[in-house]
Amino acid sequence: MSNSFEQGTAPRVLFFGMQGTFSALALNALLEAGIDVRAVVLPINAVPGRAVPAITRYENSLPVRTMLPLAHTSLHTNIVQIATKRHLPLWQMSRLNDPTTHAILADYEPDLACVACFSRLIPTRILDLPRLGCLNVHPSLLPANRGPEPLFWTFREHKHETGVTIHLMDKGLDSGPIVLQERIAVPDGMSYGELETRCAERGGVLLAQAAWQLYREEAQITEQDEARSSYHSFPAYEDLAIPVDQWDAREVYNFIRGVGHWESPLHIEAPDSEMDILEVRNCYEYSLEPLEDTRRIIHEGDSFIVRCKQGWVSV
């Protein structure tokens, strides 16, 4: 057995997350696995015209908000509730590079930092603070689909399989060495929230396993293959467009079912129709069988039938 840790002790961890399902499930998994979570760190946005400390203890009068669609608020619990119940120190951070932030986090003498959906880039000074490094949970099969919104692009690219990766963080974005990885199926009709929850559940389990493996010097670490890497930024307006003349009905159905409740509505582009653009939020059914009606969009009661490259959808 390695002499890098004492028998019966657990890895000391700083947890970085946000108030959403993804972070909550990861934090719970660490605690259930016996990880010694020393503190929880949340981001806070600066308020114009108001001085915000670099880091401060969390108070309920200062709610933490996120602009990340990935961090959907949990219907059950969030990391603030978890930390409060477990009596874990909870910090709000506005400037990670600040010496005060570094000094406060260093006092916890962390072995590891664990990150699950955090809206700020973590500077090298903080990455170098834990003696074993920083682990991140990323909901894709890295090196594919790097970036802040991998689940959106899973649906946009019509993938029927994705996964979750636990990797060590470096100066790049989602580019550090892989510790653990697992594939996850994306069946027809799966929603963003369902896929996010599945990735968070499995990601939390893998995160705890990776923390223990690193702590016990048992981890098998693999460098990412840059030749196979891909990156996507936040979706733009044009990424919400659905080119039904180029996609078949199954592709249209799964994209709408996946991200139809995005902050901005999806829109079907139908330049060969009386309606050039049709905004949609849901898709009820699809068929790959051809329509006898040659129109692109057919209005039927409260819904529309849309002819696709192959088949049709009801929206």
C-alpha positions as CSV (number, residue, x, y, z in Angstrom):
1,M,0.0,0.0,0.0
2,S,1.2,3.5,-0.8
3,N,2.5,5.6,2.0
4,S,1.0,8.8,0.4
5,F,-2.1,8.5,2.7
6,E,-2.8,7.2,6.1
7,Q,-4.9,4.0,6.6
8,G,-8.5,4.9,7.3
9,T,-8.3,8.5,5.9
10,A,-10.2,9.9,2.9
11,P,-9.1,12.3,0.2
12,R,-9.7,15.9,1.2
13,V,-11.7,17.6,-1.6
14,L,-12.8,21.1,-2.6
15,F,-16.0,21.0,-4.6
16,F,-16.7,23.5,-7.3
17,G,-20.3,23.6,-8.6
18,M,-23.5,25.4,-9.2
19,Q,-27.1,25.3,-8.1
20,G,-28.4,22.6,-10.5
21,T,-29.0,18.9,-10.9
22,F,-25.6,18.2,-12.4
23,S,-23.6,19.6,-9.5
24,A,-26.0,18.3,-6.8
25,L,-25.8,14.7,-8.0
26,A,-22.0,14.8,-8.2
27,L,-21.6,16.3,-4.7
28,N,-24.0,13.7,-3.3
29,A,-22.0,10.9,-5.0
30,L,-18.7,12.1,-3.4
31,L,-20.2,12.3,0.1
32,E,-21.9,8.9,-0.3
33,A,-18.5,7.4,-1.3
34,G,-16.9,8.7,1.9
35,I,-14.9,11.6,0.3
36,D,-13.9,14.3,2.8
37,V,-15.5,17.3,1.2
38,R,-13.8,20.2,3.0
39,A,-15.7,23.1,1.3
40,V,-18.1,23.9,-1.5
41,V,-17.4,26.8,-3.9
42,L,-20.1,28.6,-6.0
43,P,-19.6,31.4,-8.6
44,I,-21.2,34.7,-8.1
45,N,-21.6,37.4,-10.8
46,A,-20.4,41.0,-10.1
47,V,-23.3,43.5,-9.7
48,P,-22.7,46.8,-11.6
49,G,-22.0,49.6,-9.3
50,R,-21.6,47.4,-6.3
51,A,-18.3,46.1,-4.8
52,V,-18.3,42.3,-4.5
53,P,-15.6,40.6,-2.4
54,A,-13.4,38.1,-4.2
55,I,-14.7,35.4,-1.9
56,T,-17.3,35.4,0.9
57,R,-19.2,32.9,3.0
58,Y,-22.6,32.1,1.4
59,E,-25.7,33.8,2.8
60,N,-29.2,33.1,1.7
61,S,-29.8,36.8,1.1
62,L,-27.4,36.5,-1.9
63,P,-28.8,33.9,-4.2
64,V,-26.5,32.4,-6.7
65,R,-27.7,32.5,-10.3
66,T,-26.4,30.8,-13.4
67,M,-26.5,31.6,-17.0
68,L,-25.6,28.0,-18.1
69,P,-28.5,26.1,-19.6
70,L,-26.7,22.9,-18.4
71,A,-27.3,23.8,-14.8
72,H,-31.0,23.3,-14.6
73,T,-32.3,23.8,-11.1
74,S,-33.0,20.6,-9.3
75,L,-36.5,19.8,-8.3
76,H,-35.3,17.9,-5.3
77,T,-32.2,19.5,-3.8
78,N,-29.2,21.6,-4.7
79,I,-25.6,21.9,-3.4
80,V,-26.5,24.7,-1.0
81,Q,-29.1,22.5,0.7
82,I,-26.6,19.6,0.7
83,A,-23.8,21.7,2.1
84,T,-26.1,23.2,4.8
85,K,-27.4,19.7,5.8
86,R,-23.9,18.3,6.0
87,H,-22.5,21.5,7.7
88,L,-20.0,22.0,4.9
89,P,-18.4,25.5,4.5
90,L,-20.0,27.2,1.5
91,W,-18.2,30.0,-0.3
92,Q,-19.3,32.4,-3.0
93,M,-16.5,33.4,-5.4
94,S,-16.3,36.3,-7.8
95,R,-12.5,36.3,-8.4
96,L,-10.6,33.0,-8.3
97,N,-7.2,34.7,-9.1
98,D,-7.4,36.9,-6.0
99,P,-4.8,36.2,-3.3
100,T,-7.6,36.1,-0.6
101,T,-9.4,33.4,-2.6
102,H,-6.2,31.4,-2.9
103,A,-5.4,31.8,0.8
104,I,-8.8,30.7,2.0
105,L,-9.0,27.6,-0.2
106,A,-5.4,26.7,0.6
107,D,-6.2,26.6,4.3
108,Y,-8.3,23.5,3.6
109,E,-5.2,21.6,2.5
110,P,-7.0,19.8,-0.3
111,D,-5.7,16.6,-1.9
112,L,-8.1,17.2,-4.9
113,A,-10.5,19.7,-6.3
114,C,-13.6,18.2,-8.0
115,V,-15.6,20.3,-10.5
116,A,-19.1,19.6,-11.8
117,C,-20.7,22.3,-13.9
118,F,-18.8,25.5,-13.0
119,S,-19.3,28.7,-15.0
120,R,-15.8,30.2,-14.5
121,L,-12.4,29.2,-15.9
122,I,-10.3,28.0,-13.1
123,P,-6.9,29.7,-13.1
124,T,-3.6,27.8,-12.9
125,R,-2.9,29.0,-9.4
126,I,-6.0,27.2,-8.2
127,L,-5.5,24.2,-10.4
128,D,-2.0,23.8,-8.8
129,L,-3.4,24.1,-5.3
130,P,-4.5,20.5,-4.6
131,R,-1.5,18.2,-4.4
132,L,-3.2,15.6,-6.7
133,G,-4.8,18.1,-9.1
134,C,-8.3,18.9,-10.2
135,L,-10.9,16.5,-11.6
136,N,-13.7,17.6,-13.9
137,V,-16.9,15.8,-14.9
138,H,-17.6,16.4,-18.6
139,P,-20.8,15.0,-20.2
140,S,-19.3,13.7,-23.5
141,L,-16.8,11.1,-24.7
142,L,-13.7,13.3,-24.7
143,P,-11.8,14.3,-26.7
144,A,-15.0,14.7,-28.7
145,N,-17.5,17.5,-27.9
146,R,-15.3,19.8,-25.7
147,G,-16.9,23.0,-24.6
148,P,-19.6,24.5,-22.3
149,E,-22.7,22.8,-23.8
150,P,-21.9,19.2,-25.0
151,L,-25.4,17.9,-24.4
152,F,-26.9,20.4,-26.8
153,W,-24.4,19.3,-29.5
154,T,-25.2,15.6,-28.8
155,F,-28.7,16.3,-30.0
156,R,-27.7,18.7,-32.7
157,E,-25.4,16.1,-34.3
158,H,-28.0,13.4,-34.0
159,K,-25.9,11.1,-31.8
160,H,-27.5,8.0,-30.4
161,E,-24.6,7.5,-27.9
162,T,-22.6,9.9,-25.8
163,G,-20.9,9.5,-22.4
164,V,-19.3,11.0,-19.4
165,T,-15.6,11.6,-18.8
166,I,-13.6,12.3,-15.7
167,H,-10.4,14.1,-16.6
168,L,-7.7,16.0,-14.9
169,M,-7.9,19.7,-15.6
170,D,-5.1,21.7,-17.3
171,K,-4.8,25.1,-18.9
172,G,-6.9,24.1,-21.8
173,L,-10.7,23.6,-22.0
174,D,-11.7,20.0,-21.4
175,S,-8.3,18.9,-22.7
176,G,-6.6,17.3,-19.7
177,P,-5.8,13.6,-19.3
178,I,-8.7,11.1,-18.9
179,V,-9.0,9.1,-15.7
180,L,-12.4,7.4,-16.3
181,Q,-15.0,7.3,-19.0
182,E,-18.3,5.6,-19.6
183,R,-20.7,5.4,-22.6
184,I,-24.3,6.4,-22.3
185,A,-27.1,5.6,-24.8
186,V,-29.4,8.3,-26.2
187,P,-32.7,6.7,-27.1
188,D,-35.3,8.2,-29.3
189,G,-37.3,10.9,-27.6
190,M,-34.9,11.5,-24.7
191,S,-35.0,15.0,-23.3
192,Y,-32.1,17.2,-22.4
193,G,-33.1,17.0,-18.7
194,E,-33.2,13.2,-18.8
195,L,-29.8,12.9,-20.5
196,E,-28.3,15.5,-18.1
197,T,-29.5,13.5,-15.1
198,R,-28.2,10.3,-16.5
199,C,-24.8,11.8,-17.2
200,A,-24.7,13.4,-13.7
201,E,-25.7,10.2,-12.0
202,R,-23.0,8.2,-13.7
203,G,-20.5,11.1,-13.7
204,G,-20.9,11.4,-9.9
205,V,-20.1,7.7,-9.4
206,L,-17.1,7.9,-11.7
207,L,-15.9,11.1,-10.0
208,A,-15.8,9.4,-6.6
209,Q,-14.1,6.4,-8.1
210,A,-11.5,8.6,-9.8
211,A,-10.9,10.6,-6.5
212,W,-10.2,7.4,-4.6
213,Q,-8.0,6.0,-7.4
214,L,-5.8,9.1,-7.5
215,Y,-5.6,9.2,-3.7
216,R,-4.5,5.5,-3.6
217,E,-2.2,5.9,-6.6
218,E,-4.2,3.4,-8.6
219,A,-5.5,5.6,-11.4
220,Q,-4.8,4.7,-15.0
221,I,-4.5,8.0,-16.8
222,T,-4.7,8.4,-20.6
223,E,-3.8,11.5,-22.6
224,Q,-6.4,12.8,-25.0
225,D,-5.9,12.3,-28.7
226,E,-5.9,15.8,-30.2
227,A,-6.4,14.4,-33.7
228,R,-9.8,13.2,-32.6
229,S,-10.8,16.3,-30.7
230,S,-13.7,18.6,-31.4
231,Y,-15.0,21.8,-29.7
232,H,-18.3,23.6,-29.7
233,S,-19.2,26.9,-28.1
234,F,-22.6,28.0,-26.8
235,P,-25.3,27.6,-29.4
236,A,-26.0,30.6,-31.6
237,Y,-29.4,31.5,-33.2
238,E,-28.5,29.6,-36.3
239,D,-27.8,26.4,-34.3
240,L,-31.5,26.5,-33.2
241,A,-32.6,26.2,-36.8
242,I,-34.1,22.9,-38.1
243,P,-33.5,22.4,-41.8
244,V,-36.3,19.9,-42.5
245,D,-35.3,19.7,-46.1
246,Q,-31.9,18.2,-45.0
247,W,-32.9,16.1,-42.0
248,D,-35.1,13.1,-41.9
249,A,-38.1,12.9,-39.6
250,R,-36.3,10.9,-36.9
251,E,-33.5,13.5,-36.7
252,V,-36.0,16.3,-36.5
253,Y,-38.0,14.5,-33.8
254,N,-35.0,13.8,-31.6
255,F,-33.6,17.3,-31.8
256,I,-36.9,18.9,-30.8
257,R,-37.6,16.4,-28.1
258,G,-34.0,16.9,-26.8
259,V,-33.7,20.7,-26.7
260,G,-37.2,22.0,-27.5
261,H,-37.4,23.8,-24.1
262,W,-34.2,25.7,-24.7
263,E,-34.2,29.3,-23.5
264,S,-34.8,30.5,-27.1
265,P,-37.3,28.6,-29.2
266,L,-36.2,26.3,-32.0
267,H,-37.4,27.2,-35.5
268,I,-38.2,25.2,-38.5
269,E,-36.8,26.7,-41.7
270,A,-39.2,26.1,-44.6
271,P,-38.4,28.5,-47.4
272,D,-40.6,26.5,-49.8
273,S,-43.7,27.0,-47.6
274,E,-46.1,29.8,-47.0
275,M,-44.6,29.9,-43.5
276,D,-40.8,30.6,-43.9
277,I,-40.2,30.0,-40.2
278,L,-42.2,28.0,-37.7
279,E,-41.2,28.2,-34.0
280,V,-41.5,25.0,-32.1
281,R,-41.2,23.7,-28.5
282,N,-42.3,20.1,-28.8
283,C,-42.6,17.2,-31.2
284,Y,-45.3,14.7,-30.7
285,E,-44.6,11.9,-33.2
286,Y,-42.7,11.1,-36.4
287,S,-42.9,8.7,-39.3
288,L,-40.4,7.9,-42.0
289,E,-43.2,7.1,-44.4
290,P,-43.8,9.6,-47.1
291,L,-46.7,12.1,-47.1
292,E,-49.2,12.2,-49.9
293,D,-49.6,15.9,-49.4
294,T,-46.8,17.7,-51.1
295,R,-47.0,20.8,-48.9
296,R,-44.0,21.4,-46.5
297,I,-46.2,22.5,-43.5
298,I,-49.8,21.4,-43.0
299,H,-51.9,23.1,-40.3
300,E,-54.1,20.5,-38.4
301,G,-56.0,21.9,-35.4
302,D,-53.5,22.8,-32.6
303,S,-50.5,21.2,-34.3
304,F,-48.6,21.2,-37.6
305,I,-47.5,18.3,-39.8
306,V,-44.1,19.1,-41.3
307,R,-42.7,17.2,-44.3
308,C,-39.0,16.4,-43.8
309,K,-36.2,15.1,-46.1
310,Q,-37.7,11.7,-45.4
311,G,-41.0,11.2,-43.6
312,W,-42.8,13.8,-41.5
313,V,-43.2,15.1,-37.9
314,S,-46.1,16.4,-35.8
315,V,-45.2,19.6,-33.9
